[in-house]
Amino acid sequence: MIFLTRFDGTEVVVNCDLIVTIEKIPDTVLTLTTGDRIMVREPVEQVVERAAAFRHRALQGPGFRADTQDISAALGGQQQGNSSGNSKDS
């Protein structure tokens, strides 16, 4: 599952296994196996990157702990950190 942003600003979580095509026409449009089409703000390259990162994590198997880079990619590059704003360099 990947987090994406619709044009109205709402966040949507998409099941990567349902994506058939990702088009740039000029906006990014996902076509799902259900026939639904979703227009999102993220560019095609970013959607592909997030889907690939999700698939990579899924293929690692149970017990694999995602690192901060994987988590960041799944969340669209948003940094996860503590509430004080301090972050560790990796």
Backbone torsions as a table, in degrees:
resi	resn	phi	psi	omega
1	MET	NA	138.5	178.9
2	ILE	-127.0	148.5	177.9
3	PHE	-91.1	129.0	176.6
4	LEU	-133.6	168.7	-177.3
5	THR	-121.2	123.6	174.9
6	ARG	-71.3	167.6	-178.9
7	PHE	-67.5	-23.1	177.8
8	ASP	-82.5	1.4	176.4
9	GLY	95.3	-7.2	178.9
10	THR	-77.8	145.8	-179.6
11	GLU	-89.4	139.8	178.7
12	VAL	-130.6	142.2	177.0
13	VAL	-105.9	124.3	-175.2
14	VAL	-112.7	135.4	174.6
15	ASN	-77.8	114.9	-176.7
16	CYS	-59.5	-30.2	-178.4
17	ASP	-67.6	-16.0	-179.0
18	LEU	-94.4	-6.6	-177.9
19	ILE	-77.0	124.2	176.8
20	VAL	-96.5	-51.0	179.5
21	THR	-139.2	154.8	172.6
22	ILE	-126.6	117.2	-175.9
23	GLU	-114.9	151.1	174.0
24	LYS	-115.5	100.1	-171.3
25	ILE	-136.3	54.4	-15.6
26	PRO	-79.1	-14.4	177.7
27	ASP	-83.9	163.1	-179.0
28	THR	-81.1	123.8	180.0
29	VAL	-125.6	124.6	175.9
30	LEU	-96.4	134.1	172.4
31	THR	-109.7	127.7	-176.9
32	LEU	-101.6	162.8	179.6
33	THR	-61.1	-21.9	178.8
34	THR	-77.2	-10.0	-176.8
35	GLY	95.5	-11.7	178.0
36	ASP	-68.1	148.8	175.4
37	ARG	-122.6	134.6	-178.9
38	ILE	-124.2	125.3	176.9
39	MET	-96.8	127.8	-176.4
40	VAL	-127.4	161.7	-179.3
41	ARG	-75.9	-32.5	-174.8
42	GLU	-66.1	143.2	176.6
43	PRO	-69.7	159.7	-178.3
44	VAL	-52.0	-46.3	-176.9
45	GLU	-59.2	-38.5	-179.1
46	GLN	-70.9	-37.6	177.6
47	VAL	-64.5	-43.8	178.8
48	VAL	-63.0	-42.4	179.3
49	GLU	-61.1	-44.1	-180.0
50	ARG	-65.9	-42.1	179.4
51	ALA	-64.4	-41.5	178.7
52	ALA	-65.3	-40.0	178.9
53	ALA	-65.0	-40.1	177.6
54	PHE	-63.8	-46.4	-179.1
55	ARG	-61.5	-40.6	178.7
56	HIS	-59.8	-46.4	179.4
57	ARG	-64.1	-40.3	-178.4
58	ALA	-64.6	-36.4	-178.4
59	LEU	-77.9	-10.7	177.9
60	GLN	-69.3	-24.1	177.3
61	GLY	91.2	172.5	-178.7
62	PRO	-67.0	147.5	178.4
63	GLY	89.5	-8.5	178.1
64	PHE	-78.8	130.7	180.0
65	ARG	-100.3	121.1	-179.5
66	ALA	-68.9	141.7	175.3
67	ASP	-88.6	174.8	-175.0
68	THR	-63.1	-29.6	178.7
69	GLN	-67.4	-41.5	177.3
70	ASP	-63.3	-44.4	-179.6
71	ILE	-64.0	-42.8	179.3
72	SER	-62.0	-42.1	179.2
73	ALA	-63.8	-40.6	-179.6
74	ALA	-66.2	-30.7	-179.5
75	LEU	-92.9	9.3	177.6
76	GLY	81.0	30.4	176.9
77	GLY	86.5	1.1	177.7
78	GLN	-72.5	134.2	179.5
79	GLN	-79.7	134.3	171.6
80	GLN	-99.6	133.1	-179.8
81	GLY	-155.4	-175.4	179.2
82	ASN	-81.6	169.1	-173.2
83	SER	-71.2	-13.2	-178.9
84	SER	-81.4	-8.3	179.1
85	GLY	88.4	-5.9	177.5
86	ASN	-80.0	141.1	177.4
87	SER	-135.7	151.4	179.4
88	LYS	-90.6	141.6	173.1
89	ASP	-82.6	139.1	177.7
90	SER	-109.4	NA	NA
